[in-house]
């Protein structure tokens, strides 16, 4: 996605693993040390859309740091990954304004999902979560390289159907813009995704043709099936 994230690391290198996972989703990730001074310097230099850092031991400096970052960068999202199970820590962070809190260890795939969705405009978040749930209910795993591309394609077809025709002129370029990637990479990525889920046995009740399905039909089938299962008026 077209978001710039500053990611701290911890002693096990999990921060780097997380940053690689976020990069694979199209985010622009800047790595730095997990020290508070390095994180503060990174925020000053790069002005990221989001800051991700780890807490392994609670110190008063953490709260002063977070309060300072919230004051200096009110639009920047802050995600705290804590190895300390403490209601007091979480409550103090919430009092400062931090609600994006993960108690570690947690699945990186879950952390990535919530980070990516939370960065979206608020009026798209519930729809995105429901599309993810719908795709997973069909047995499609988020680790599939094209998962979030396809999730976004369904969302666009529901919110901006005028972009669908012709796809090469407006639809693919729009997805490329959202993921900060080349327009030429979008069509083959979605095509490979269609082949992958067909091999995994994913099927659509209304479709009686051959698999894999071309991009246009696959997106249309998924969007129509989603609309039958979810109340679109709430989005």
Buried (B, 14 or more C-beta within 10 A) or exposed (E): BEBBBBBBBBEEEBBBEBBEBBBEBBBBBBBBBBEBEBBBEBBEEBEBBBBBBBBEEBEEEBBEBBBBBBEEBEEBBBBBBBBBEEEEBBEBBEEBEBEBBBBBEEEBEEBBBBBBBBBBEEEBBBBBBBBBEBBEEBEBEBEBEBBBBBBBBBBBBBBEEEBBEEBEEBBBBBBBEBBEBEEEBBBEBBBBBBBBBBEEEBBBEEBEEEBBBEBBBBBBBBBBBBEEEBEEEEB
